């Protein structure tokens, strides 16, 4: 069992209540062992949600009744992000909102490696997703201003962390006396309160804690990683020159952008003042694309799909590196950079297949519905996957429309070249995700 302590090393500041407003007394009434049995019962009981909550109100009061029902409803998503808890039949302590914000284990483990061997302060730790990963490689101090999430992080660390020291603190991260020799991971709150409702923001000006506090960490601490939204822009020349920006996708979906500063850049094998895209598969294997410093020659354009169709990974797209990806791998652009790429090579290099969905072209033609049906039926094809770029089409609806055309699965690509909408059929798309040992090894 790991050593997990809850510290009151500093006085918590006044703060706006989170999704579950609680007095110190209510939050301190958390009983993980007893409440774990309650949550398991809630997830398996056939009773109505109203009946369940009424029963809990009688037993534990209205506050804990709401919290426990919310934790139970969050379990399916929680177990996906923390599969180790499912293996041990444990409850993941997280609310629906906090698990939405928590880092998936695959991404958290990669970032933990980047932080090296130093003691780490995980600021704005939430329910402890990153802290649990960090604790697998050394000591961690997890801090959050939400009393309930501090209790949850402590319970999750007990279950998931090994026998390293893990201290959980409640308070305002801006008032911590931070040692000068520690690494920092911080996930600033990216929500603003408007008209009594919480909305997400991509502006660093609305970070809580403030951007001025975050930038001080990046410039002063020996190693810092900041988790931000994929669309967040950093308008700060001094920090931009000192940091590396990295967009991370998991199973083809962009999860976060991270700002690395100090030693974390070197540990990750990245470069200061630049950006990169990293793709991680469900098993944790990863690969990256980082543009070369010197690029020679322009981008090629094609008037129609060639031998291969290529759709760069979502992290490449989010990082606005599609042009650099096409140039570096000598791929041609179909239409605009928001569209597909194509190549006439006999085979694609592994670096392309690792960071893109690719398919070898079997047919090219019009996107006209009747012509597509005729072609699919003539070859006994049905589009198991449909990819659309630059057109107003619903891929899910098209899959249903063409499912009865044949029995052999293919991929249908629909894109735009100038004013013309084209269609292409390829073999089943492939997305190879080889492990890249450079990533924090």
SULTAHU-V223508 format. One record per residue. N is the residue number from 1. SS is DSSP state (H for helix, E for strand, C for the rest). PHI is phi in whole degrees, -180 to 180 (NA if undefined). NEAR is the number of other C-alpha atoms within 12 Angstrom. Layout:
# SULTAHU-V223508
n/ss/phi/near
N/SS/PHI/NEAR
N/SS/PHI/NEAR
This chain:
# SULTAHU-V223508
n/ss/phi/near
1/C/NA/15
2/C/-69/24
3/E/-90/24
4/E/-121/32
5/E/-116/26
6/E/-111/28
7/E/-109/22
8/C/-118/19
9/C/-60/20
10/C/-137/20
11/C/-77/17
12/C/-68/22
13/C/-88/18
14/C/-69/15
15/C/-150/19
16/C/-69/18
17/C/-65/19
18/C/-82/25
19/C/-69/24
20/C/-119/27
21/C/-68/21
22/C/-144/24
23/C/-76/18
24/H/-58/19
25/H/-66/13
26/H/-63/21
27/H/-64/23
28/C/-76/20
29/C/-85/21
30/C/-67/29
31/C/-127/22
32/H/-62/30
33/H/-67/19
34/H/-65/16
35/H/-69/29
36/H/-61/27
37/H/-64/19
38/H/-64/30
39/H/-65/36
40/H/-60/27
41/H/-65/22
42/H/-63/31
43/H/-78/24
44/H/-114/16
45/C/-71/16
46/C/-91/11
47/C/-66/14
48/C/-67/14
49/H/-62/22
50/H/-65/15
51/H/-64/16
52/H/-62/28
53/H/-67/27
54/H/-62/21
55/H/-64/22
56/H/-68/25
57/H/-60/19
58/H/-65/14
59/H/-83/17
60/H/-127/24
61/C/94/17
62/H/-65/21
63/H/-63/27
64/H/-69/35
65/H/-61/30
66/H/-66/28
67/H/-64/37
68/H/-67/45
69/H/-65/37
70/H/-68/31
71/H/-62/38
72/H/-64/36
73/H/-69/28
74/H/-86/30
75/H/-59/35
76/H/-57/25
77/H/-71/28
78/H/-64/36
79/H/-68/30
80/H/-66/24
81/H/-81/35
82/C/-129/40
83/H/-62/25
84/H/-62/25
85/H/-70/28
86/H/-65/20
87/H/-65/14
88/C/-100/13
89/C/57/17
90/C/-103/28
91/C/-85/42
92/C/-91/51
93/C/-86/51
94/C/-161/45
95/C/-84/36
96/H/-61/28
97/H/-73/27
98/H/-69/37
99/H/-74/35
100/H/-64/22
101/H/-86/31
102/C/-70/42
103/C/-79/43
104/C/-64/41
105/H/-60/36
106/H/-64/34
107/H/-72/42
108/H/-62/39
109/H/-67/32
110/H/-67/39
111/H/-64/49
112/H/-60/42
113/H/-63/36
114/H/-64/39
115/C/-79/47
116/C/71/34
117/C/-100/25
118/C/-73/30
119/C/-63/34
120/E/-119/47
121/E/-99/45
122/E/-98/47
123/E/-93/47
124/C/60/44
125/C/-75/53
126/C/61/44
127/C/-83/45
128/C/100/55
129/H/-59/54
130/H/-72/50
131/H/-60/55
132/H/-63/53
133/H/-69/43
134/H/-62/43
135/C/-66/44
136/C/-74/34
137/C/-119/29
138/C/160/30
139/C/-73/36
140/E/-143/44
141/E/-116/46
142/E/-103/50
143/E/-132/49
144/E/-152/46
145/C/-89/39
146/C/-93/39
147/H/-58/42
148/H/-63/45
149/H/-67/45
150/H/-63/42
151/H/-62/40
152/H/-66/46
153/H/-61/50
154/H/-62/45
155/H/-66/39
156/H/-67/42
157/H/-64/48
158/H/-59/35
159/H/-83/36
160/H/-102/37
161/C/-85/34
162/C/-79/24
163/C/-84/20
164/C/-95/27
165/E/-74/30
166/E/-133/41
167/E/-110/39
168/E/-114/46
169/E/-122/39
170/E/-109/42
171/C/160/32
172/C/-83/31
173/H/-63/38
174/H/-74/28
175/H/-106/20
176/C/-75/29
177/C/-86/15
178/C/-88/25
179/C/-58/17
180/C/-76/21
181/C/-106/20
182/C/-101/30
183/E/-86/41
184/E/-132/52
185/E/-118/49
186/E/-138/47
187/C/-123/44
188/C/-62/44
189/E/-62/39
190/C/-117/29
191/E/-120/27
192/E/-116/23
193/E/-101/19
194/E/-129/10
195/C/53/7
196/C/66/12
197/E/-127/11
198/E/-96/17
199/E/-128/15
200/E/-77/23
201/C/-135/23
202/C/-108/23
203/E/-89/24
204/H/-65/32
205/H/-65/24
206/H/-105/24
207/C/-61/30
208/E/-130/31
209/C/-68/32
210/C/-67/22
211/H/-61/29
212/H/-61/20
213/H/-69/26
214/H/-62/38
215/H/-65/33
216/H/-62/23
217/H/-61/37
218/H/-64/37
219/H/-90/28
220/H/-105/23
221/C/-79/30
222/C/-66/31
223/E/-154/41
224/E/-141/46
225/E/-128/47
226/E/-114/48
227/E/-93/41
228/E/-135/40
229/C/-70/33
230/C/-55/33
231/C/-91/26
232/C/-66/29
233/E/-109/23
234/C/-113/29
235/C/-99/14
236/C/-152/19
237/H/-61/12
238/H/-63/16
239/H/-69/28
240/H/-59/23
241/H/-71/22
242/H/-94/29
243/E/-111/35
244/E/-126/36
245/E/-101/42
246/E/-134/49
247/E/-99/43
248/E/-122/44
249/E/-112/41
250/E/-127/34
251/C/52/30
252/C/89/30
253/E/-118/23
254/E/-69/31
255/E/-102/33
256/E/-166/37
257/E/-112/38
258/E/-122/44
259/E/-106/48
260/E/-103/48
261/E/-141/44
262/E/73/36
263/H/-63/34
264/H/-60/43
265/H/-66/36
266/H/-68/26
267/H/-61/30
268/C/-77/33
269/C/74/24
270/C/-107/33
271/C/-125/28
272/C/-68/28
273/C/70/25
274/C/-133/27
275/E/-140/35
276/E/-153/43
277/E/-128/44
278/E/-126/51
279/E/-112/51
280/E/-120/42
281/C/-93/30
282/C/-60/23
283/C/-88/19
284/C/96/26
285/C/-66/28
286/E/-140/34
287/E/-148/38
288/E/-136/43
289/E/-128/44
290/C/-132/34
291/C/-60/28
292/C/-69/18
293/C/-65/14
294/C/-112/10
295/C/-113/16
296/C/-117/13
297/C/93/13
298/C/-90/16
299/C/-86/25
300/E/-86/25
301/E/-122/27
302/E/-124/28
303/C/-87/24
304/C/-156/33
305/C/-60/38
306/C/-100/29
307/C/-75/28
308/E/-125/40
309/E/-112/47
310/E/-134/47
311/E/-120/42
312/E/-56/46
313/C/-55/44
314/H/-59/33
315/H/-69/40
316/H/-64/41
317/H/-64/35
318/H/-63/32
319/C/-80/38
320/C/58/27
321/C/-111/31
322/H/-61/39
323/H/-62/31
324/H/-64/34
325/H/-64/40
326/H/-65/40
327/H/-66/27
328/H/-65/26
329/C/-107/35
330/C/56/29
331/C/-103/36
332/E/-100/36
333/E/-97/39
334/E/-101/37
335/C/77/28
336/C/-106/24
337/C/-66/33
338/C/-77/27
339/C/-91/35
340/C/-81/46
341/E/-106/46
342/E/-146/43
343/E/-151/34
344/C/-104/23
345/C/-68/19
346/C/-69/11
347/C/-150/18
348/C/-98/28
349/C/-64/20
350/H/-62/22
351/H/-64/30
352/H/-75/40
353/H/-65/31
354/H/-74/34
355/C/-120/46
356/E/-160/45
357/E/-87/38
358/E/-131/37
359/E/-152/39
360/E/-85/32
361/E/-71/31
362/E/-106/26
363/E/-158/31
364/E/-133/29
365/E/-175/27
366/E/-80/25
367/C/-88/28
368/C/-59/17
369/H/-58/19
370/H/-66/15
371/H/-66/19
372/H/-64/31
373/H/-58/28
374/H/-62/21
375/H/-68/28
376/H/-62/35
377/H/-67/21
378/H/-63/16
379/C/-107/20
380/C/58/20
381/E/-103/31
382/E/-137/33
383/E/-78/40
384/E/-71/31
385/E/-129/31
386/E/-128/35
387/E/-117/38
388/E/-125/29
389/C/-142/29
390/C/79/24
391/C/-132/24
392/C/-91/14
393/C/-134/20
394/C/-99/17
395/H/-56/23
396/H/-63/17
397/H/-68/17
398/H/-68/28
399/H/-60/27
400/H/-65/16
401/H/-65/21
402/H/-102/33
403/H/-61/27
404/H/-87/20
405/H/-75/26
406/C/-171/22
407/C/-120/17
408/E/-98/22
409/E/-73/26
410/E/-137/33
411/E/-117/36
412/E/-104/44
413/E/-111/49
414/E/-127/40
415/E/-142/41
416/E/-126/33
417/E/-123/28
418/C/67/18
419/C/-93/12
420/E/-91/19
421/E/-97/29
422/E/-112/34
423/E/-129/37
424/E/-144/40
425/E/-118/40
426/E/-124/36
427/C/-62/28
428/C/-57/26
429/C/-65/29
430/E/-125/27
431/C/-134/27
432/C/-85/29
433/C/-124/30
434/C/-69/26
435/C/-70/25
436/C/-107/26
437/C/-66/17
438/C/-73/22
439/C/-79/34
440/C/78/29
441/C/-76/20
